[in-house]
Amino acid sequence: MQQISRLSRTDWFGPLLATVLAIAIIGSLSKNFLSPYNIQILLLAIAVNALIAFAQMIIIAIGQMNLSVGAIGGLAAISFAGMMEVWGLPALPAALLALVIGLLCGVLNGVLVRITGISAFVITLATLSIYKGINLGITEAQPFYGVPAAVKAFGAATILGPIPWLLAPTIAATVALWYMLRRLPVGRFILAVGSNDHAAGLSGISVGATVVIAHGISGFLAALAGILVVARLQIGQPSIGDDWLILSFAAPVIGGAVLAGGHVSVTATALGVVIVAIITQALVLFSIDPFLVQVVLGALILAAVGLNKLRARDTAKGSL
Amino acid sequence: MTLQDATYSSGTDDSPLGPRTGLSRSRFFLSNEFGLILLIAIFAIIFGFATKGFFSPFNLFALGRNSAVNIMIGLSMMSVIVTGGLNLAVGAMGVCAAMVCGWMIESLGIPWPLAIAGGLAFGALLGWINGWTVVRTGLHSFIITLATMSIFFGVMIFLTKAEAFRELPPVFTEFGRARVLGYVSPLLLVTLVVAVLLAWLYRGTVLGREMLAAGASPAAAELSGIRVGRMVILCHMLSGALAGIAALMLVARNGAAIPSMAGQLGQDWLLPAFLGPVLGGTLLQGGKVSVLGTVLGAFLVTMLTSGLLMLQIGAFWVQSFLGLMLLVAVLLDKARRSYLARRNLA
C-alpha cells in the first residue's frame, strides 16, 4: 500500500497507467490498432510530437512559455527544404544549418526576454509573428518540392519491423534531455531558475545565461521537429508548425509539468505524447470525425491540469 | 512614495483606482496615447505622400471597416487583461458566436435582430465557461483558454461540418457596405460607441471600478468586499460578447458566417488581440486599462498594415513587420516608464 501511494506520487506513474490502459482497451476493440502498419504510423507521430513537446517543456521548466515553437519549427523546415532545392546543398549541411537557425531563433527569444524583462508570452508572441512572416516572405506561401531522394528515403525507412528511422533523433534527444535535467549542472540550473529565479541568482547561478540556454535548446528542438516533418511529408510546406501550439502544451501538462516552473519530467512528457498519439489514432481508427481531435486535445489538457491540481493537494496533505 | 508606486502611477492613469484627475498637460504629452496619436499622424503623412490613393474615399472606408474589427478584437482581449488574465480563445469564441447567429437565422428562421442578440449571448456564455473554470480551478487563464479554444473550435467545426451560413438577410451585407458621410463605415461607428461605453464602464461605474480593483490586487479587493470570482467571470463574459460583435462585423463584411474567418482555431486573431492593448499601455498584470490607448493602438496597426500593402513591400512580409512593431512598442513603453519613474524621483 505504501509503495503504491509512493508510485502514484511520481509523475510518470499516472501517464504510464493511462497508456497501458488505452493500449489494452483500444487494442481489444480494434484489431488493426496493433498491426505493424498502424504502429509505424503511431511511432512517426510520436517522433515529431515528442520533440515539439520537449521544446515547450524546457521553457515550462524555467517558468515561462514559448508561443513561437511552431514558427521556429516552420522556419527551420522551409530553410532545410529551401537550401536543398535552391542552393543545391546536400541534406546533412542543410539540416545542420536549419538546426543553427532554430538555435539562433531560440537564443534571440531568450536574449530578448532577459534584456527587456518583459514577459516571455509577449516576446514570443512578437517573435512568432516575425519568424512566421519571414517564412511566408521567403516561400510566398508556396511549398518547396525539391526534397532530395535521400531525405525522402530516410523519412520512409524503418530500422526494425515497424520502427521508423525518424524515431532515432527523437530518442537521442530524449535521452540527452533526461541526462541533462537529471545529471548535468546546466539542467539543475534550469530547474532551479524555474522554481525560484531570485534564490537561484543568490546561490550563484547566472539566471540570464540559464534562460538563454533554455530558449536555445527549445529553438533547437523545434527546428529538429521541423526537419523531421519535412522528411516525413517529403515537401517543405510553409504551414508546418501552424498547429503545434496546443500539441506542445498538451504533453508536458499531461506529464505533470508545473506551469509555474521548476518541475518537469522527460519520461512523463514522453508518455504524454504517447497518450495523445494513441487517442488521436483511435479516433481515426473508429472513424470518428477528425475535427473532434481538437476537442479531445483540449479536454485532455483540462483534465490533466485538474488532476495535477488534485495531486498537488494530496501531496501537500501527505507531507503534513 | 516607493519606487514601485512611482513606476505604476507615472503612466497615463494615477493609482489604479484613483480618479483620473490632475492629468497635467506635460503628463499628457508623455503619455502613451499622445505617442500613438503622434505615430498615427506621422505614418498618415508618410503614406499620404508615398502611395497613390491612401486618402481616397475608398481606402478610408476600407481602413475604417478593417480597424472597426481589429479594435473590437483588441477590446475583447483588453476586458480579460483587466483581471490580469489572458484569453487565447477570443477567435474561437467570436466565430462560435457568429455561427450561432447564422444558424439561428438560417435553420431556425429567427428574425435577425433576435439572432444577433442570441449570438452575442452565446459568446457571453462561452466566456462564462472560461471564467467559471478559471475561478473554480484557480489555474491561470492561459492554460484554461488554450484548452477551451481547442474545444470550442472543434465542437463548432464538428457541428457545422465546416460549412458556412451564406443565406443571410441582405441587411448584413448592406450594413457592411453602407457609408456614412461618404467614407465612414457604420461598423466603425458601432465600435466607437462600444469603446465609449467601455470607457464609461471603467471610469464611471462601480462595476468597472470593481473589475479593475479585482485585477490590481485580488486579495485587497476581496478584503474590501468585492467578490473577485464574480468579477473575473463577468470580465470573461464581456470578452466573449465583444468577440461576438467583432465576428458579426466580419459577417457583415463577408456577407456570410464562415467557420474559418479567424483561421485555424481562431489563431489569426491572437496577434491583433494583443497588439491593441499592449500598444495602448494596458498592463498585462491587470488592474490598469486604457480604452483610448487600445483603440488608437489597434487603429495604428490597421493603418500600418494597409499602408504597407499599398507600398507593395510584399504582402507576406507584413506579418513580420507587425511582430517587430509589437516588440518595439513594448520596448518603448518600458523605456518611457523607467524615464518617468526616474524623473519623478529626481
Contacts between the chains, C-beta under 8 A, distances in Angstrom:
chain1	res1	chain2	res2	distance
A	65	B	142	7.2
A	112	B	327	7.2
A	116	B	330	7.0
A	116	B	331	6.1
A	116	B	334	6.2
A	117	B	334	7.4
A	118	B	330	5.2
A	118	B	331	7.8
A	118	B	334	6.6
A	119	B	284	6.2
A	121	B	86	7.4
A	121	B	142	7.4
A	121	B	284	7.6
A	122	B	274	7.1
A	122	B	278	6.4
A	122	B	284	6.8
A	122	B	326	7.2
A	122	B	330	5.8
A	123	B	327	7.3
A	123	B	330	7.8
A	125	B	270	7.0
A	125	B	271	6.9
A	125	B	274	5.8
A	125	B	323	7.8
A	125	B	326	6.8
A	126	B	323	4.6
A	126	B	324	7.3
A	126	B	326	4.0
A	126	B	327	4.3
A	126	B	330	7.5
A	127	B	323	6.4
A	127	B	327	7.5
A	128	B	323	6.9
A	129	B	271	5.4
A	129	B	319	5.3
A	129	B	320	6.8
A	129	B	322	5.6
A	129	B	323	2.9
A	129	B	326	7.0
A	130	B	319	7.9
A	130	B	320	4.9
A	130	B	323	3.7
A	130	B	324	5.8
A	130	B	327	7.5
A	131	B	320	8.0
A	131	B	323	7.9
A	132	B	319	5.8
A	132	B	320	7.7
A	132	B	323	7.8
A	133	B	316	7.0
A	133	B	317	5.9
A	133	B	318	7.0
A	133	B	319	3.5
A	133	B	320	2.7
A	133	B	321	6.9
A	133	B	322	7.5
A	133	B	323	6.2
A	134	B	320	5.5
A	136	B	316	3.9
A	136	B	317	7.6
A	136	B	319	6.3
A	137	B	314	6.4
A	137	B	316	4.6
A	137	B	317	4.4
A	137	B	320	6.3
A	139	B	316	7.9
A	140	B	316	5.6
A	141	B	316	6.7
A	242	B	264	6.3
A	242	B	267	7.7
A	243	B	264	6.3
A	243	B	265	7.7
A	245	B	146	7.5
A	245	B	267	7.3
A	246	B	146	6.5
A	246	B	147	8.0
A	246	B	149	7.7
A	246	B	150	5.1
A	246	B	265	7.4
A	249	B	143	7.1
A	249	B	146	5.9
A	253	B	143	6.9
A	259	B	139	8.0
A	259	B	140	6.6
A	259	B	142	7.7
A	259	B	143	6.1
A	289	B	158	5.4
A	291	B	154	5.7
A	291	B	157	4.2
A	291	B	158	4.6
A	291	B	162	7.2
A	292	B	154	6.0
A	292	B	158	5.5
A	293	B	154	7.2
A	294	B	150	4.7
A	294	B	151	7.4
A	294	B	153	6.1
A	294	B	154	3.3
A	294	B	157	7.4
A	294	B	265	7.0
A	295	B	150	6.9
A	295	B	151	5.1
A	295	B	154	3.5
A	295	B	155	5.6
A	295	B	158	7.0
A	296	B	154	7.8
A	297	B	150	5.3
A	297	B	154	7.9
A	298	B	146	7.8
A	298	B	147	4.2
A	298	B	148	6.4
A	298	B	149	7.1
A	298	B	150	3.2
A	298	B	151	3.7
A	298	B	154	6.7
A	299	B	147	7.3
A	299	B	151	6.1
A	301	B	143	6.7
A	301	B	146	6.6
A	301	B	147	4.0
A	301	B	150	7.5
A	302	B	133	7.4
A	302	B	144	7.3
A	302	B	147	4.5
A	302	B	148	7.7
A	302	B	151	7.7
A	305	B	137	7.0
A	305	B	139	5.5
A	305	B	143	5.6
A	305	B	144	7.8
A	305	B	147	7.7
A	306	B	137	6.3
A	309	B	137	6.3
A	309	B	138	7.3
A	309	B	139	6.8
